[in-house]
């Protein structure tokens, strides 16, 4: 079963909102059918897929089960997360798009069910989406609790005010840090150890702005209120301190332009780590 995402801009995958959410939920249910005979996870599938009516109910349940604490239990969290998803249906549109690209870009995932149930990058990002809506609604303490649990459980620290687009792959997740005034476009791929931070000596709008279709390779760092242009690539271990033009690869410490891409190339989709300027 293939789920098509319509693309108006080659750097910006855009899901057909309602149909994509339903299609993703149907795909998850289909993938679950092959796991019901696995004794180790049959109960998990029964609780988180078969026992739910839709993607929102299922996501609220799985997120709550992962981040609950002795003081704030699963059922309380499930109710609160579900309420946010109902009030802000666009969040589920982004969730569906995230799951589609996670499967498409990572060959380690045999189906949709594996990243949905087990990939901490995918699930941590979805909890952030809920925290972001809470933050925007003035629920600062609730959002801060979710941020804290994302950091503790999923090893990634995203400030709840940070704005994140849809169709995002967060691969591995460990060590990812995203600052308060950061904005990330659509269709971005983010690997482990990426830092989108401030310089440490600024106030106000002080964090990076990442364009659509960008690949942020493992261990890359972008500091300050600088823009990384659409469909660009930051090579592994690079430190970006200045603006990155669209459709380019930058590498090094500090990062410099090493390659210009064809306008049709979307590094986030290709997941190609090559930085040879002759390529």
HELIX and SHEET records of a PDB file:
HELIX    1   1 UNK A   17  UNK A   33  1                                  17    
HELIX    2   2 UNK A   42  UNK A   45  1                                   4    
HELIX    3   3 UNK A   46  UNK A   50  3                                   5    
HELIX    4   4 UNK A   55  UNK A   67  1                                  13    
HELIX    5   5 UNK A   74  UNK A   87  1                                  14    
HELIX    6   6 UNK A   90  UNK A  105  1                                  16    
HELIX    7   7 UNK A  112  UNK A  118  1                                   7    
HELIX    8   8 UNK A  120  UNK A  136  1                                  17    
HELIX    9   9 UNK A  140  UNK A  154  1                                  15    
HELIX   10  10 UNK A  267  UNK A  270  1                                   4    
SHEET    1   A 2 UNK A   6  UNK A   9  0                                        
SHEET    2   A 2 UNK A  12  UNK A  14 -1                                        
SHEET    1   B 5 UNK A 156  UNK A 158  0                                        
SHEET    2   B 5 UNK A 176  UNK A 178  1                                        
SHEET    3   B 5 UNK A 195  UNK A 197  1                                        
SHEET    4   B 5 UNK A 221  UNK A 223  1                                        
SHEET    5   B 5 UNK A 239  UNK A 240  1                                        
SHEET    1   C 4 UNK A 163  UNK A 164  0                                        
SHEET    2   C 4 UNK A 183  UNK A 184  1                                        
SHEET    3   C 4 UNK A 209  UNK A 210  1                                        
SHEET    4   C 4 UNK A 227  UNK A 228  1                                        
SHEET    1   D 6 UNK A 169  UNK A 170  0                                        
SHEET    2   D 6 UNK A 189  UNK A 190  1                                        
SHEET    3   D 6 UNK A 215  UNK A 216  1                                        
SHEET    4   D 6 UNK A 233  UNK A 234  1                                        
SHEET    5   D 6 UNK A 248  UNK A 251  1                                        
SHEET    6   D 6 UNK A 256  UNK A 260 -1                                        
END                                                                             
